[in-house]
Amino acid sequence: MTDSAADCWAEMPALIAAVQAAGDRVGLPYIAAQADLGDPEPMADSAGQPYAVTTFRWFDPAHEYWRDRKLALQVPFLTAARLVAEPFYYSEGKLLTWRSTGLLDQVDCRPVQAGGYEGEAIVAPIHMPRGLVGAVVWCSRDRVGVEQLFAHHGAQMHILALQLVATHNEARGRPRNATVLQNLTRREVQCLRWAAAGKTDGEIGTILGLSVSTVRFHLRNAAGKLGATGRAQSIQLAAGLGYVGAGSA
């Protein structure tokens, strides 16, 4: 274990306690947290004990929800957490934040209502480089006036969630193989952007006035700098690091 990882594990108990205390203060005491939504294993301490067992409370203590490997793919709150990077709240079948967004409007919350949930929630998504997404969800059993709670505490709760998720991922060495990047060249980024747009090497060469071998040279160099093992992973990592924008061609 590196010194950095050891330091982060040492910080985790205080962060976990702070997240629980924040929920208790605002009447949202039931908490679910996951540092990596793509990881089927629950968020756990250095000994492998899930925080859902050792610290965080849930509505039904006997419901070991973290054992359901499909849950992260089915819960509307986590679907929304993948779509937006800012905190949002749930009330009466709707997901809302401090701005209007069609993304949250399109998330189907009927499964939450069908499950008999009558409470409210604040959700803090955490989007980190290399495509790593985590989230902390604070819930209540009943309505607690979450709109006002969100207005006054949402930003602070989001920062606390960021500290928790980032520290836990650092402790676990996530994302794996993350290193300080060498700078990509302009040509490498251009080739990646067109590759992300679905262009072949030949098409990229025509667009940029390069030979196919030169395009492949730039893509190989970019992959090496990104720590990628192929074209698809290069594009994924470049997008997660901000080299390939959603609106770029």
N, C-alpha and C positions, 0 to 999 in steps of 0.2 A: 504494500500500500504506500502511495506517495505521501509526502508531508501535506500536500494540498488536500488530498482525499481524507487524511486523518483529521485535519483541521475542520473540514466540512462535516464529517460525522460528529465531531464534538459540538458543532454549532446546532445540529439538527434538533435535539430535545427542546432547546429554548424556542426555536422557530415553530415547532409543532405545538408547543404550549401557547405561543402567541397567536397562532391561527385559531386554536380552540377558544382562547379568551376573547378574540375579536368577535367570534360568532356568539358567544355567551352574552357579550355586552349589548348586542343589537337584537337579541331575540331570535337568532338563527343558529341554534346550538348543534344541529346535526350536520356533520361534515363528511364529505367524501373528497379525497384528493388522489391524483395520479400524476406523477412527474413525466410520464411518457405514455400517451394514449395508445401508442402502437405496441406497447409491451403487455403481453397477456398476464404477467405476474403483477400482483398488487404492490403498491408503494410500501416499502418495508424498511425497518431499521437495519443496522449493520449486522445483526444476528439473524436477519431474515424474517423477523416477526412483523406482520402487517400492522401499520399504524391504525387500521380500522379495528384491530384487536386490542392493541396496547393503549391507545389514546383516544382516537376520535369516536364519538358516539353516533349511533344511528337509531332510527325510529324503533325498529324491532331488533333488540340485541341478539336474537336468535337467527336473524336473517344474514347469512354469510354471503352477501351480494358479491364480494370480491372474487368468489370462486366461480362466478359465471363468466366464462371467457368471451361470450358473445355480447356482454352487457355494453361495452364501450362502442359497439356498432349499432346499438338499438336505442340508447337513451337520447332523447331530443336535446337535452342540455349539452351533451358531449358532441352531438352533431353540430350544434350551433358554435361550440367552442372551436371546432375545426374551421369554421367559416369566418369568424371575426377575431381580432386580436385585442379588443377592448372588453372591459367587464360589462355584463348585462344582467338583467334581473327577470324573474318569472313571476307573473301574477295573473290569476284567472284565465289561464290558457294561452297567455301571450308572453313573448320574449321581447323585452324592450331595453334600450340603452339611452344615452344622452343625445342621440341623433336618430333621425329616421334612416332605416336601412331595409331594403327589400330582402336582404339575405335572411335576417331574423324573421321577417314576415312569412317567409316561405317554409320555415321549419315547422313540421307537423307536431304539435304538442298534444294531440288527442290521446296518445298512449299514456301520457302523464295523468290526464283527467280520468281516463278509463280505469287507471289503476287506483282511483279513489283518493289521489293526493289533493288535499284542500289547502295546503300551505303555500308559502312563497319562498323564493330563493334568490341569492346573488351568486353569480358564476364569474370566476376570473380565469379566462383562458391565458395560457402563457405560451407564446410562440417564440422559439429559440432558433438560432441558425442550424443549418443542415436538416431542416424539416422536422425538428423535434417539437412536439406539441404536448403540453401538460394542462391541467386544470384543477382548480379548487372550487368546490360547490358547498355553499353554506345554505342550510334549509331550516324551515320551521314547520311545525305541525299545522298551524293555523295562520290566518292572515295577520300580519304584523305591521302593515303600512310600509311595505318594502320600497315603494317609490321614493318616499322621503328618506328612508334609511340609505338607499342607494345614492341619493343626491348628496348626503352628508358624509357617507363612509365608503362609497364604492371605490374611489381612487386610492384611498389608504389600504383598503382590503386587497386591491389589485397589486399594489407594491409588496404587501406582505406575502401574497401568493407567489409573486415573482422571486422573492428572496427564498422562499421555501423550495420551489421547484428547481431554481438554478443551483442552489446549494446541494440539494439531493442528487441532481444529475452530475455535478462535479464530484461528489463523494463516490458515485458509482462509476465514474470514468465515462460518462455519456456526453455527447455522442462518441462512440468508439472511433479511434484513429484520428481524432480531431487534432490538427496541428496548426501552427501559425502559417498562414498562406504565403506563398510567393505571389507577387503581383501578376495578374493576367495581363497580357498585352492587348492592345486594341484589336488586332486581328483575331486573337484567340476568342475574345468576347464576341466579336462579330460572327465568327463561325458558330459559336455556341448558340447565339440568338437565332440564327437561321436554322440551325439543327433543331432547336426547340420549336420552331414554327413548322417543322415537319419536312424540311427540304433535304434532298439527298446531297451527297458530297458534290456530285456533278452540278446540281442546281445552285448550290452555294458558290461553286467556282464561277459559274456564269454570272451570278449576281455581283460577286466581288471582284471579278476579273482575275481569278486565280486558277491555277491548274488543280486538278483533282488531288494530285499528290501533295500539293502545298496545303490544301484544305485539310487533308488527313494529318499532315504534319502539325498544323495548328491545333487540331482537335486532340491529338495524342499528347501534345505538350500541356494543353489545358487539363486533360484528364490526370496527368501526372501531378500537376500542381494542386489539383483538387483532392487527390487521393482517391480517384474514381477508378473502377475496373472496366468501364465500358461506356458507350455513348449515352445510354439511358440514365445511368447513374451520374455521369458528368452533367447532364442537363438538370437532373433533380438537385444535385448539390449546388450548381451555379444559380438555380432559381432560389434555393433556400438561403444563399449568401448574398442575394441581391444583384448578381451580375446579369441575370435574365429576368426582366420585368414582365408583368402580366400583359402589358400593352406593347411590348417590343416585338419587332419582326426580325 
